[in-house]
Amino acid sequence: MGAPPGGAKDYPLQIGLAYLFMVGYLVRTLFVSVGLPASVGVIITGFAFTFFFQVELFAARDELQELAFFLVLLTAGLEIRLRDLRLFIFTMAFLPATLEILAIATYALLMLQFSFIEGLVMGTILVGIGDGLVIPKMKEFGVRFQGHPMPRLVFIWAPLEASFALALFGILTGFAAPANSPSFRIVELAAGNIMRITATVALGALLGTVSGYLVSRRTQLTLRGNQVFNGTAVEAFLMVLAVGLFAFGMGSEGIGGREVIPVRLCPGSLFQPELVVIMTGIFFAATADREVLHDVERTMGGVWIFGQLILFSMLGSRTSLNIFPQFLEHVLPIIVTGLAFRFVGICISIELSLLLNLHGHPFQRSMVLQDACFCFLATIPRATIQGALGQVPVTDRFFQMTQRRNASAAQDFIFTAARLYIVFMSIFGMILLNTFGPVLCEATRKRPAWGSGALEEEEVDAEAGKAQEATSSEGSEEKPSIQAETSTPQERGQDAPPIRTSSEPNLQLPMSPSRREVFRHMLSQRRYGSHAPDLDLVQFDCMGSVYKAVAAKSADEWRGQGARRGPGRGTVQ
């Protein structure tokens, strides 16, 4: 690992941490106050830190960034619901990214004289959406525009695309011929990666379901008539954090590069670390009690402040001035080419959702252009995947079987392109998203209520929807409490939930439900609360006035389940 600009400085670790936390937070506050993205301010703070980097922090930079990224993944998993994972979501996450990868690979083949495998590796590294940047911003937009489906859509899309890029990179690693790696056949690589994805989902589902059940019932454990666990929010968060770290570690490598459980059919671990954390969070959120989930989210909000300061400052510290001359010659054309094909892919995905009427999609024919532009803006910020994978072709000495005389040329260019992506795409991408994202959300707020099941019924069978409404009205006189529970959010004057769609009312389970009923309840349950943990998770990007203005709102308004209040109810001014 080379020294940063100016060299690593030998002064107390505590002073370096004080700089990252205090100066980073003050610069963050300054940027938020003038309407600029908080993350950009912290990235600049991290870049300034490279000139007097504390030696121990510099040595642990990769680990610190990885742990901060872990918090991003866990937060995303806790917010995604099983019902969110619809076909149109996967289309939006995979198709635009695939077109961008192919465009970058083709440019590298034609203009840089790369081999196609070298181009695909570069495209896979550069394509990944900066979920560490975008997910918190979508949380903020979700608080400001309750019930708007676009922030929620991108929030779910971002970690799926990141997992897609990471899984594809793992597949391409076998074809990139790293130094000292055994040769594998294509069939073995394909089978190994299928096994990896299957095992990852299974492990995440197991850990999330078991931990959600046990953590929610931990206070029932007694010893000689005394309650053992105290039932506090911090206690629940500690347990979830430990389970998430265990899941993350099961897919990571040790100091010697050895996996905990290798897949054997191809290089790498049996578990994909990023995806297993997301799946653990998803299944924990599906099985945990409402209060426990909100406690975990609320505590996560406080920890996430520190996580973002570490994540963005470490990303900024990876920037060096000597790489900028290469930007205009080839990296800028790569950016333009890739983003152009990504925008085309987004438009195609939206049109396919409308044409095929994919179940649960939020798009409206009159708002296709605005929705496409918002989704496109949300995919411009890049940093996390590029920071994690950019140096891998260099450190693992990729392309040893290539016909070119000097394989290091492709390795070095990919590493340089990844660092330039971090600088330009993270800073300018966040500025564009922060500037035009709210404008596009505001312009498309007046759309039919979506996400409560009413729109789905209207799209599939309008007559059936009317019949159901009539049935509900007939039973209202005899069972007013049941109607209040089964009426749609529109009838109660509330926002429709953004992505979590359900055509069924909330089910009250009997004391001894069957396994089918439990699973059905897990998919369709709706959570209510009085606190706003979602606001805790986005306070990093909020001014004090914004935080105070919405602090009393319902915890579920991010998911579109809270009642709107007041004349300016859609937006926090």
N, C-alpha and C positions, 0 to 999 in steps of 0.2 A: 504494500500500500504506500503510495507516494505521499510526500509531505504536501500540505495545502500551501497556497500562496503566502509567502512570508514565513513559513515554517510553523510547526506546532510549538506552542509556548509552554514552558514548565512553570505553572503557577497553580495555586490551590484549586482543586476541583470545585469547591463550593463557590468560588468567584465566577467560574465559568457558568455554573448552573444559575447563579443569581442574574447574570447577564441575559441568558436565554429566557428566563421567566419574566423578569421585570422589564427589561428593555423590549423584549418581544411583545409583551402585553401592552406596554405604553405605545409602541408603534402601531400595534393592532388597533388600539383605541383611537389614535390619531387618524388612521386610514378610514375607520368606520365613521368617524365624525364628519369627514369631508366626502363621504359617499363612495369610497373606494373599497375593494374587497379586503377584508381583514387578512386573508391568507397571503396576499401579495406583500403586505407590510412585513409579515413575519418571514417570508422568503427573503426579502431584502435584508432583514436583520441577520438571517443565517448567512447570507453572502458576505456581509460585513464581518461576521465572526471568523471567516476563513483567514483573515489577516492577523488574528491573534488567537487561533484555535487552541483551547486547552488540550494538552497532550492526551489525557485519559479519555476525554470526551471524543477526541478525534479517533482514538483507537476503537471506541465503542459506537461509532457513528452508525454503522450498518445495523447493529443490534437494536439501537435506540429507534431507528427508523422502522425496523421490522415490528417492534413492539407497539409503536404508535399506529402502524398500519393494521395490526391485529385488532386494535380498538375500533377502527373503521369497519372492519369485517364483522365484528361482533355486534356493533350498533346496527348495521344493515340487516343482519340476520334477525335480530330482535324485532325489527320493524316490518319485515316481510311476512305476509300471511300465506298459508298454503293455497288459498283461493286466488292469490295474486298470480300464481304461476300458470298463466294461460298461454295458449298457442301464439297469440299476437305478441305477447311479451317476448317470447323466444325469437319470433321473427324480427322484432325490433332490435334485439340484442345481438343477433348473429348475422343477419343479411347485410346491413350497412358495414359492419366490421369486416366481413369477408370480402366485399367489393373493394374496400380501402386497402386491405392486405394485397389483393391481386393487383391493384393499380400501382402500389409501391414496388411490388416485386417486378412488374413489367417495366417500370421506369428504371429500376436498377439493372435489369437485363439489357435494356436498349441503350441507356445513357451512361451507365457506370461500368459496363462490361462484367457485371456480376453473373454468376451462375444462377439458375432459377431457385435453387435451394438457398443460396446466400440471400437472394432477394426476399424469399418467403420468411426467412429468419428475421431479416431487418423489418419487414412489414409487420410481423407478429409482435416484435418488441415495440414498435412505434405506434401501433394501432390502439393499444389499450386506453380506454377512457380513464381519466384521473379520478377514480372513485373516492380517493381521499380528499379531493377538492370538491367534487360535485355533490357527493352525498350530503355533507353538512349544508351546502347551499340549497339543495332541494328541501331539506328540513325547514330551512328558513322560509322559503317560498310557500311551503305547506302551511306554516303558521299564518303567513300574511294573506294567503288566498285560500281560505278554508273551502273544501269541497272541489277545488280545481283539480282535474285528473292529471294534468301534465307533469307537475312536480312529482307526484306519486309514481307515475309511469317511469320517469327517468330514475327515480330513487331505486326502483326494483330492477330496472334495466342495467344500471351501472355495475353492480357486483356480478351480475350474470355475464356481462360482456368481459369483465376482468377475468372471471373464471374460465371463460371460453378462450381468451388469449393465452392464459397460463397453461391450460390443457393442450392447446395447439402447439405452444412452444415446447412442451414436454414431448410431444409426438415428433416434432421437427428435430429435436436434439439427436435422436437416433439416426436421422439422415444427414445431419451436419458433421458427422464423423469427428467428435472431439478427440483430442489426443488421449492415448492410453485407455480408450473405451473399447470394449469388445464389440464385434460386429453382430448385428441382429437382422433377421429377415423381416420383410414388410409384414407378413402375417403375424409374426411374434410381436412386433410393435403395435399393430392394431389390436390384437387380443389383450396385450398388456395394458393398453390405455382404456379399453372397455372394462377390464377388471378393476383398474384404478378408480374410474368414475363410479362404478357400482359399489365398490367397497367404501368409497368416500361418503356417498349418500347414505349407505347403511350405517356406518359408524356415527355420522352426524345425527341421523334419526334416532339411533339408540341412545347416545349420550344426551341429546336434547330432551327426549321423551322421559327418560329415567330421572334426569336432574329436575325437569319441570314438575314431575310428580312428587319427588322426595323433598325438594326445597319448599314447595307449597305446603307440605304436611310436616315439616320439621318440628313445629311447635307441639305436635301431638306426642312427641317422644318424652317420656317421663322416667324418672329414676326415683323409686321410693315415694311416688306421689308428687315429685317436684319436676317442673318443666325444665328440660335440659337446655334447649336453645332459646335465645332471648327474642327471636322473631323480628329483629330490627331490619331496616332497609340495607344497612351496611353489611350485615351478616348475609343476607340473600345475595347481594352483589358480589361479596367475596367468594361465595360458593360458585356462582355462575362464572365469575372470572377464572377461578381455578379450573373448572370444567372446560372452559374455552381454551385456556392455555394448554391443558392436557391434549385436547383435540389438535391444536396447532402444532404441538410438539410431536405428535404421532406422525405428522406428515413432513416434518423438518429433518434436517441432517445434523449429525453430531459434528464435533470439531474435526474429526478425520474424514468427513464427507460420507460417513456411513449412515444409511437409513435405519430407522427403528425396525420397520418391517419392509424389506424390499419387495418389489413386485416380481422380480426374477425374470419374467418374460421379456422385459425391456428395462432400460435404465430408470432409476428413480424409486421413490417410495410408493408403497401400496396406496397411500392416502395423499390426496392433493390438499395441502395445508390450508390454502385460502378458502376453498370450497367447503371443507369439513367444518370450519368455524362458522361459515354462513348457515350451513344446514343445522348445526347444533343450535344456533340462535333461533332459527325458524321453528324447530320442533319444541324448543323450550317455550317460546311465546305461545305456541299452540296448546300446550298442556298445562302451563303454570296458571295459577289463580290470577284474577285480574289485579288484585292489590299487590301481589308479589311482583308481577311484571312491571307495574308502575313504579314500585319501590326500586327495582333494578334500574329502570330507565332514568329515574330521578338521580340516583347516585352516579350512574354513568355520566350524566350531564356535567357533574363537577369534575370527575376524573378526565373527561374529554377535553376540558379546557387545557390541562397540562399536555394531553396527548397531541392536540393540534399545535401547540407551541413547539413541541419536540419535532413532530412530523414536518411541518413547513420550514422550520429553521434548518433541519438536517437536509431537506431538499435544496434549500438555498445555498447550503455550504458545499454542494457538489458543483457549483458553477465556477468556472475559471475564465479569465478574459482572453486567454490565448486561443480559444476555440471559435471566437466570433468571426474571424475572417472567412471561415469556411461556410458561413450561413448562406450568403447570397448565391454562391456558385451552384450548390446542389441541394442543400437542405431546404431552402425556401421552395424550390420547384417540387420537391418531394411533398412538402406540406400542402401546397396548392393542389397537386395532383390527387393526393390521398383524400383531402377534404372534399374535393369536387365529386369524387366517386362515392364518398360517404353520404353526401347530400342526396345524390341520386338514389342510393340504397334506402335512405330514410323515406323518400317520396314513394319508392316502389313498395316498401313495407306498409306504409299507411294506405296506399291504394289497394294492396292485396287484402288488408284487413277490412276495408270497405266493400271491395268487390266480392270477397268470399263470406262477408258478414261473420268474421271470426268472433266467437263467443266472448262477450264482455268488453270488446274494444271501446275506447272512449271517443273515437274520432267522429267528426261531423263534416259532411261534404263541403259546407260553406266555410270551414275553418282549416282546410287541409294545409294551405300555405303557411298560416300562422303557426299551426302545430308543428309542421316540418321545420320551420325556422327555429322554434324553441328547442326542439329535440336536437337540432344541429348545433345550436349554441352550447347546449349542455354537454356535447361531446368534444368540444374544442379543448378545454383544459386537460392537459396531460402532465403527469409527473410520477405517479406511484409505480406503475408497471415499468416505465422507462428507467426509473431509479433502481428498481429491483433487478431488472434483466439486462440493462444496457451494457454492463461490463462482463456478463457471462461469456460471450464469444471470445473475449480477450483472455479471461482467467482460465477458461476451459480449453482454449486453443482450438476453436472450431475450424471446420473446412480443411482438415488434413488430407482428404482424398480429392480435393479440387484440382483441376488441371492448371490453375494459375501458378506461376512460379513463387509468388509471395502471398500466402494466405493471410498474413497479418494485415495486408492493406484493407481487406474487407472487414476484418475484426476491428481495426482502429476506426474505420469510417462509421461503422454501426455504433460504436461507443460514443464517438463525437456527435453523431446525429441524435442519439438518445439524450445527451446532455443539453444540446441546443433545443430539443423539444421541451425539456423541462423548463428551460429559461423562458422561451418565447411563448410556448403554448400555455404554460401555467399562468404567467403574468397577464398576457394579452387576452387569453381565453377567459380568465376570471373577470377581467375588466369588462369584456364584451357581455358576458353572462350577467354580471352584476348591473350593467347599464340597460341592456335591452330585454333581459329575462322578465323583469316585472312589467315592462311595457306590453310584452306579448301576452303575459298572463292576464293583465287587465283588459286587453283587447278581446280576449276569448272567454271571459268570465260568464257572459250571458249565453249559456248553452244549456240544453235540456239536462235536468237532473240525471246523474248517472252514478251507478255504483250500488244502489239500494236494492236492485232487482226489478224495479219498476220499468226502467228503460229496457232491460233485457227482455222483459215480457212484451213490451211494446214493439221491440224490433222483431221478435220471433212470432208473436201472435197477439195482435192488439185486442182482438175480441176476448181472448182468454184473460188478458189483463183486466178488461172491463168486468168480466164475469167475477173475477176474484174480488175486485173492489166492491161489486154489488153484494157478494156474499158477506164480505166484512161488514158492510153497512147494515145488513139485515140482522147480524148477530150483535150489533152494538148496543141495542136496547137491553138485551138480556144479560150480556157479559161485557160491561164497559171496560173492566180492567183488562180483559183479554184483548179487546180491540186496541186499547192504548198500547199494548205490547206488540201487536202485530201490524199496526198501521205503518205506512211508509214514512220515512223522514220528511217527505214533502208535505204530508198531511199534518204532521206535527210542527211544521214551520222550521224544520232543521235541514242542514245540508245533507246531501247524499254522500255516503262513504266513497272515497275516491277510487280505490282499486278493489277493495274488498266487496265483491258483489255477492248477493245471495237472494234467491227468489223465495226463500223460506223464512218464516219468522224465527226469532230466538227460541230455542227449544229449552224447556225446563225439564231436566232429566229426572227420572224416578230415582229412588234410593239405590236400586240395584239394576242399573242399565246393562243391556247387552253390549258386547264389544262393538257391534255395528252402530248402536246408538251413541256410544262414547266417541267413536271416530267421526260420526256425523256431527256430533256436537262440537268436536274439536275443529272441524272445518268451518262451521257456520256461526260459532259463538260470537257475540258482540260484547265489547268491553266498555264499561262506563267508569268514570272516576271524577273526582273533584279537583285534583291537582293537575298541573300541566307539565309533566316530565318532558314532553316534546319541546317545550320552550327551553327547558334546562339544556337540552341537547343542541340548541341553536343559539344560545346566549353569546357564544363567541362572536357571532356576526351581527349582534343586535346592539343598538345604542341603548342607553339606560332608559330613555323615554319609551322606546318600543317594548322593552322588557317589562316595565311597570304597567304599560297599557294592556298587555295581554296576559299578565301573570295570573289573573283570576279566571281565565277561560278554562273550559273543560279539557281534561287530558286527552280526550279522543277527537278533538277538533282537527288535528293533523290527519286523522283517518276519516274526517268528514262526518263524524257522528255527534258533534256538539251543536247546540242551537245557536243560531246567529243572533247577535244582539245589536240593536241600534240601527240607525239609518246607514252608517258606513260599515256595515257588518262584514263585508267580504275582505276588507283590507285593513291592516294596521297602518295608520298614517304615521 
